[in-house]
Every structure is written in C-alpha cells, then in structure tokens.
C-alpha cells in the first residue's frame, strides 16, 4: 500500500513539474507568455495583410469597400481571402518545436520564411509573425511571432494538413480570374464577332423597353421577330465569368498567340460607357487536351475542344478559358430568332 502511495506521490510531483515548466514559468516558458498568440479572431478589423518572402515576392491584400484588392492593382479572389482570414482567426499553437530542432527551424525561417503583417483600418499593427515550412508529420506549419524566442507548430484544430499554402506570396494565387462580371441592368450592348462566320456576328443593344439585334453582315436577313426572352436571358451569361488561369510571363507567349487562328472578339459595353474587349484564339491540340473540337459537332478540327486563349484588359492579360463557359456568350445571330 505504501509503495502505491509512493508511486502516486512521485507521479504528482512529475506532473506538477511539467505544468510549472510549460504553463506557469516566466518568459523562459513556451506556453502562456504571449509567444503562442498567433490567432487574431477579430478579422473584421483587419484591413491590410502583407505577405513577403525572401525571394522578393510581395503580396498586399487590402479592403476596398466590399471587396479586397491585391497589390493595389487587381481585385482579389474572395474565396482565397476568406480562407486566409479564417485561418488567421482559428490557427493555434499545437506545441513548441523541440530544442534539438529549434535552431535549425529558426535558420529555415530566416532563409525561406514568409513574413506576415496584419493592420487595421487606421494602419495600426495587429500582428506580425513568420511562417515557415511544414512540420515533420505534415500536420501544421512552423511559426514564430516577431520578437519571440520560441518557434511553434501551428495548425487549426481538427484540420488535417498544414497552413503554409494559405499564406502564398504568388500573385496568381490571389488575383481574381474574372473576365466579365456584369449584371443585366449594367449592360448597354454586347458585340460578338465570329472570325470564321461573318453571318453569325452581331451587336445586341438593350433599349428601354426591348432588345435590338443588329447583324454585322449584310448577308444576314432576319425573317422572323427577335425572341425578346432569349435576348434577356442571354445577358445573364455575363455574370461572374472566370478564366481558368493566367499565362502572363510564359516564355514566347506572343509567339504562341501569333501562331494560332483567331476565334473571335467580344465587346461588352456597360451603362457607364466603359467597354470591355476580349479577343479569343484557338488552342491547338496538346498533351493536356482531352477532346478535339468538332465544327457543328461533326467535322473535327485540330483544336482543343474544351479550352482556348483569351487576351483582355487592353491586351495586358492572356489567359486560358473554358469553351463550356464562353460558348454561352459566343452565340450566333440566328440563334436569337424563331426558326
């Protein structure tokens, strides 16, 4: 009996020591001293997020009304911004990095870490920490608060993975992929030019009480009334139209675009008189192609049946778009009439 009591007493002493070292000690401790405060739950007060890596890549996310901008130039992808805000609000220190690995992890942070800075609307600094790589078990990422001495493995409770990807310093991970995003009442006119079929080209104007379609070919003569309901529904296809991804910076991009035939042009004129112009180009079959394009669903052509190139934003951007989305926009003039 005395032996059992002795074991219990010894165990209590050990547990008390662990508690004292990890939770109650002075600044030498690893928990309970503000060095593990990586989360910031009041994300509504965050107005600026700066991300910078050692390679010179920098991302500045900033609230602008109801949207976020990236690097003061582009609209940011809302889902990705929401993700990083969610991570910031819920990330927690899981455990401190063991002493035997601590110095190596610190060196890694110094050489390839990402600096994260959070600011409020007035420009006051809310948090600054350094994001490192993934923990050994792929559960969590290394983080160090600015001015702190201890590195922690940080993760979200219940999350299977690590947090580093949420703090990307690559512009393509943040920039919105929107090509068109207009509501019907914002649209003044739409012009679609079909490079292969001039009779299919048209300009659709939204008047006060009706739609007016103007064929761009003198050879096209409408023999039936315009289907007003179809014209009205057509405007819905310009809401939240995204590209698949940007090709900006790709070597020999100009040569690639110059080597493929044009598919057509789209002009979207808004009620504020601004005009968005998108040029479309075919994409030749390649290793990623899954389907060949078939004219009228029958005659195969040497083009990708699912994707093509788009040049827009005054030729500043080149991207890949999905035909399944843009075919709804590049309709033919005759489709708006009774047959």
C-alpha positions as CSV (number, residue, x, y, z in Angstrom):
1,X,0.0,0.0,0.0
2,X,2.8,2.4,1.0
3,X,4.5,1.5,-2.3
4,X,1.4,2.5,-4.3
5,X,1.1,5.8,-2.4
6,X,4.8,6.4,-3.2
7,X,4.1,5.9,-6.9
8,X,1.2,8.3,-6.8
9,X,3.2,11.0,-5.0
10,X,6.0,10.7,-7.5
11,X,3.6,10.9,-10.4
12,X,2.0,14.1,-8.9
13,X,5.4,15.6,-8.5
14,X,6.3,14.9,-12.1
15,X,3.0,16.3,-13.4
16,X,3.4,19.4,-11.3
17,X,6.8,19.9,-12.7
18,X,5.6,19.6,-16.3
19,X,2.7,22.1,-15.5
20,X,5.2,24.5,-14.0
21,X,7.7,24.4,-16.8
22,X,5.2,24.6,-19.7
23,X,2.4,26.8,-18.3
24,X,3.5,28.7,-15.3
25,X,7.1,29.6,-15.7
26,X,8.5,33.1,-16.5
27,X,9.4,34.3,-20.0
28,X,11.5,31.1,-20.3
29,X,8.4,29.1,-20.8
30,X,6.9,28.1,-24.1
31,X,3.2,28.5,-23.3
32,X,1.2,31.2,-21.6
33,X,3.5,34.1,-22.3
34,X,2.1,35.6,-25.4
35,X,4.7,33.9,-27.6
36,X,2.0,31.5,-28.8
37,X,-0.7,34.0,-29.7
38,X,-0.8,33.5,-33.4
39,X,-4.6,33.9,-34.0
40,X,-6.4,37.1,-34.4
41,X,-10.1,36.5,-34.0
42,X,-11.5,39.9,-34.8
43,X,-10.9,39.6,-38.6
44,X,-13.5,42.3,-39.3
45,X,-10.9,44.8,-38.0
46,X,-8.2,43.5,-40.4
47,X,-7.9,45.9,-43.3
48,X,-4.4,45.1,-44.7
49,X,-2.4,41.9,-44.9
50,X,1.2,42.0,-46.1
51,X,3.0,38.8,-47.2
52,X,6.7,38.8,-48.2
53,X,9.2,36.1,-48.8
54,X,13.0,36.1,-49.1
55,X,12.8,35.9,-52.9
56,X,11.4,39.3,-53.2
57,X,7.8,38.3,-53.8
58,X,5.3,40.6,-52.0
59,X,1.5,40.4,-51.6
60,X,-0.5,43.3,-50.2
61,X,-4.2,42.4,-49.6
62,X,-6.3,45.5,-48.7
63,X,-10.0,46.0,-48.1
64,X,-11.7,48.4,-50.6
65,X,-15.3,48.7,-49.8
66,X,-17.0,45.3,-50.1
67,X,-14.0,43.7,-52.0
68,X,-10.3,43.1,-51.4
69,X,-7.6,44.4,-53.7
70,X,-4.2,42.7,-54.2
71,X,-1.1,44.9,-54.7
72,X,-3.3,47.9,-55.2
73,X,-3.9,46.8,-58.8
74,X,-6.1,43.8,-59.1
75,X,-9.3,42.5,-57.5
76,X,-8.5,39.6,-55.2
77,X,-10.2,36.2,-55.2
78,X,-12.8,36.4,-52.5
79,X,-12.7,32.7,-51.6
80,X,-8.9,32.8,-51.0
81,X,-9.2,36.0,-48.9
82,X,-11.9,34.4,-46.9
83,X,-9.7,31.4,-46.4
84,X,-6.7,33.3,-45.0
85,X,-9.0,35.3,-42.7
86,X,-10.5,32.1,-41.4
87,X,-7.0,30.6,-40.8
88,X,-5.8,33.8,-39.0
89,X,-8.9,33.6,-36.7
90,X,-8.5,29.9,-35.8
91,X,-4.8,29.0,-36.0
92,X,-3.4,27.9,-32.7
93,X,0.0,26.8,-31.4
94,X,-0.1,23.0,-31.1
95,X,3.2,22.5,-29.4
96,X,6.7,24.1,-29.3
97,X,9.4,22.9,-31.6
98,X,11.8,20.6,-29.6
99,X,15.0,22.2,-28.5
100,X,17.1,19.8,-30.6
101,X,15.4,21.1,-33.8
102,X,14.8,24.7,-32.8
103,X,17.9,26.4,-34.1
104,X,17.6,24.6,-37.5
105,X,14.0,25.7,-37.8
106,X,14.9,29.3,-37.0
107,X,17.6,29.2,-39.7
108,X,15.0,27.9,-42.1
109,X,12.6,30.7,-41.2
110,X,15.4,33.2,-41.8
111,X,16.3,31.8,-45.2
112,X,12.9,30.9,-46.7
113,X,10.2,32.1,-44.3
114,X,7.3,34.3,-45.1
115,X,6.7,37.5,-43.1
116,X,3.0,38.1,-42.3
117,X,1.8,41.5,-41.1
118,X,-1.7,42.4,-40.1
119,X,-3.0,46.0,-39.9
120,X,-6.3,47.7,-39.0
121,X,-8.1,50.4,-40.8
122,X,-6.0,53.1,-39.2
123,X,-2.8,51.4,-40.1
124,X,-2.1,50.2,-36.6
125,X,-0.1,46.9,-36.5
126,X,-2.2,44.0,-35.1
127,X,0.1,41.0,-35.6
128,X,3.5,40.2,-37.1
129,X,4.7,36.6,-37.4
130,X,6.9,34.5,-39.6
131,X,5.5,31.4,-41.5
132,X,7.8,28.5,-42.2
133,X,7.5,25.1,-43.8
134,X,5.5,22.1,-42.9
135,X,6.1,20.1,-39.7
136,X,7.7,16.6,-39.9
137,X,4.3,14.8,-39.7
138,X,2.7,17.2,-42.3
139,X,0.4,18.4,-39.5
140,X,0.8,22.1,-39.0
141,X,3.4,24.7,-40.0
142,X,6.3,26.3,-38.2
143,X,5.6,29.9,-36.9
144,X,7.4,32.5,-34.9
145,X,5.9,35.7,-33.5
146,X,8.1,38.8,-34.1
147,X,10.2,39.4,-31.1
148,X,9.5,35.9,-29.6
149,X,12.2,33.3,-28.8
150,X,10.3,30.1,-29.4
151,X,9.1,28.6,-32.7
152,X,5.8,26.6,-32.6
153,X,4.0,24.2,-34.8
154,X,0.7,25.9,-35.6
155,X,-2.5,24.5,-37.0
156,X,-6.2,24.7,-36.9
157,X,-7.9,22.3,-34.5
158,X,-9.3,19.3,-36.4
159,X,-7.6,20.3,-39.6
160,X,-5.6,17.6,-41.4
161,X,-2.7,19.3,-43.2
162,X,-0.6,22.4,-42.9
163,X,-1.2,26.2,-43.2
164,X,1.7,27.4,-45.4
165,X,-0.3,27.3,-48.7
166,X,-2.8,29.8,-47.3
167,X,0.0,32.4,-47.0
168,X,1.1,32.2,-50.6
169,X,3.3,35.1,-52.0
170,X,2.4,34.2,-55.6
171,X,0.2,36.8,-57.3
172,X,-1.6,34.1,-59.3
173,X,-2.9,32.6,-56.0
174,X,-4.6,35.9,-55.1
175,X,-5.6,37.7,-58.2
176,X,-9.2,37.4,-59.3
177,X,-9.8,35.4,-62.5
178,X,-12.9,37.3,-63.5
179,X,-13.1,38.2,-67.2
180,X,-16.7,39.5,-67.2
181,X,-18.9,40.3,-64.2
182,X,-21.9,42.4,-65.1
183,X,-25.5,42.3,-64.1
184,X,-28.1,42.6,-66.8
185,X,-29.1,46.2,-65.8
186,X,-25.5,47.3,-66.1
187,X,-25.2,46.1,-69.8
188,X,-25.8,48.6,-72.6
189,X,-24.7,46.4,-75.6
190,X,-22.9,43.3,-76.5
191,X,-21.0,42.7,-79.7
192,X,-19.8,39.3,-80.7
193,X,-17.6,38.8,-83.8
194,X,-17.2,35.3,-85.2
195,X,-13.9,35.2,-87.1
196,X,-15.0,32.1,-89.2
197,X,-18.6,33.1,-89.9
198,X,-19.4,36.8,-90.5
199,X,-23.1,36.0,-90.7
200,X,-23.0,34.8,-87.1
201,X,-21.6,38.2,-85.8
202,X,-24.0,40.6,-84.2
203,X,-24.5,43.6,-81.8
204,X,-27.2,43.3,-79.2
205,X,-28.5,46.5,-77.7
206,X,-30.6,46.9,-74.6
207,X,-33.1,49.6,-75.1
208,X,-35.6,50.8,-72.6
209,X,-38.5,48.5,-73.5
210,X,-36.9,46.0,-75.8
211,X,-33.8,44.4,-77.2
212,X,-32.5,45.3,-80.7
213,X,-30.1,42.9,-82.5
214,X,-28.0,44.3,-85.4
215,X,-26.4,41.7,-87.6
216,X,-22.8,42.7,-88.6
217,X,-23.2,41.1,-92.0
218,X,-25.3,42.5,-94.8
219,X,-25.9,38.9,-95.9
220,X,-27.9,38.1,-92.8
221,X,-31.6,39.0,-93.1
222,X,-33.9,38.1,-90.3
223,X,-37.3,36.7,-91.5
224,X,-38.8,36.3,-88.0
225,X,-39.1,38.5,-84.9
226,X,-36.3,38.6,-82.4
227,X,-37.0,36.4,-79.4
228,X,-37.0,39.0,-76.6
229,X,-37.0,36.5,-73.8
230,X,-33.9,34.8,-75.3
231,X,-32.1,38.1,-75.6
232,X,-33.0,38.9,-72.0
233,X,-31.7,35.6,-70.7
234,X,-28.5,36.0,-72.7
235,X,-27.4,38.9,-70.5
236,X,-27.3,36.6,-67.5
237,X,-24.3,34.8,-69.0
238,X,-22.0,37.8,-68.3
239,X,-22.2,37.4,-64.5
240,X,-19.1,36.1,-62.8
241,X,-17.3,34.7,-65.9
242,X,-13.8,33.5,-65.0
243,X,-10.8,32.3,-66.8
244,X,-9.1,29.1,-66.0
245,X,-5.7,30.7,-65.3
246,X,-3.3,33.4,-66.5
247,X,-0.4,32.8,-68.8
248,X,1.3,36.2,-68.2
249,X,5.1,35.7,-68.1
250,X,5.1,32.5,-70.0
251,X,8.1,32.3,-72.3
252,X,7.4,33.1,-76.0
253,X,3.7,33.8,-75.2
254,X,3.4,36.3,-78.0
255,X,4.7,33.8,-80.5
256,X,2.2,31.2,-79.2
257,X,-0.8,33.5,-79.7
258,X,0.5,34.6,-83.1
259,X,0.7,31.0,-84.3
260,X,-3.0,30.2,-83.7
261,X,-6.0,31.4,-85.7
262,X,-8.4,34.0,-84.1
263,X,-11.7,32.6,-82.9
264,X,-13.4,36.0,-82.5
265,X,-14.0,39.0,-80.3
266,X,-16.4,40.0,-77.6
267,X,-17.2,43.6,-76.7
268,X,-19.2,44.3,-73.5
269,X,-20.4,47.9,-73.3
270,X,-21.7,49.0,-69.9
271,X,-24.2,51.7,-69.0
272,X,-21.3,53.9,-67.7
273,X,-20.0,53.7,-71.3
274,X,-16.9,51.6,-70.4
275,X,-16.1,48.8,-72.9
276,X,-14.5,45.5,-72.1
277,X,-12.9,43.8,-75.0
278,X,-11.8,40.1,-75.1
279,X,-10.0,38.6,-78.1
280,X,-10.3,34.8,-78.4
281,X,-7.8,32.5,-80.1
282,X,-8.0,28.8,-80.8
283,X,-5.7,26.4,-78.9
284,X,-4.0,23.6,-80.9
285,X,-4.4,20.1,-79.5
286,X,-1.7,19.4,-76.9
287,X,-0.8,17.0,-74.2
288,X,-3.5,18.3,-71.8
289,X,-6.2,18.2,-74.5
290,X,-8.9,15.6,-73.9
291,X,-11.3,16.4,-76.7
292,X,-10.9,17.6,-80.3
293,X,-13.0,20.4,-81.4
294,X,-15.7,19.5,-83.9
295,X,-17.4,22.1,-86.1
296,X,-21.1,21.7,-85.8
297,X,-20.4,18.7,-83.7
298,X,-19.3,16.6,-86.7
299,X,-16.2,17.8,-88.5
300,X,-13.0,17.5,-86.3
301,X,-10.6,20.4,-86.4
302,X,-7.0,20.4,-84.9
303,X,-8.1,22.5,-81.9
304,X,-8.7,21.8,-78.2
305,X,-12.4,21.1,-77.8
306,X,-12.5,22.4,-74.2
307,X,-10.2,25.4,-74.0
308,X,-8.9,28.3,-75.9
309,X,-6.9,31.5,-75.3
310,X,-8.2,34.9,-74.3
311,X,-6.5,38.3,-74.5
312,X,-8.1,41.1,-72.5
313,X,-7.6,44.1,-70.2
314,X,-6.3,46.1,-73.1
315,X,-4.0,43.2,-74.1
316,X,-2.3,43.3,-70.7
317,X,-3.5,39.8,-69.8
318,X,-3.5,36.4,-71.6
319,X,-5.4,33.5,-70.1
320,X,-6.9,30.1,-70.8
321,X,-10.6,30.0,-70.8
322,X,-13.1,27.1,-71.0
323,X,-15.3,26.8,-74.0
324,X,-18.1,25.3,-72.0
325,X,-18.4,28.7,-70.3
326,X,-17.7,31.0,-73.2
327,X,-19.8,29.2,-75.8
328,X,-22.8,30.5,-74.0
329,X,-21.5,34.0,-74.8
330,X,-20.3,33.5,-78.4
331,X,-23.7,32.7,-79.7
332,X,-24.7,33.2,-83.4
333,X,-27.0,35.9,-84.6
334,X,-29.5,33.4,-86.0
335,X,-30.0,31.8,-82.5
336,X,-32.0,34.8,-81.3
337,X,-34.7,34.3,-83.9
338,X,-37.5,31.8,-84.4
339,X,-36.6,29.2,-87.0
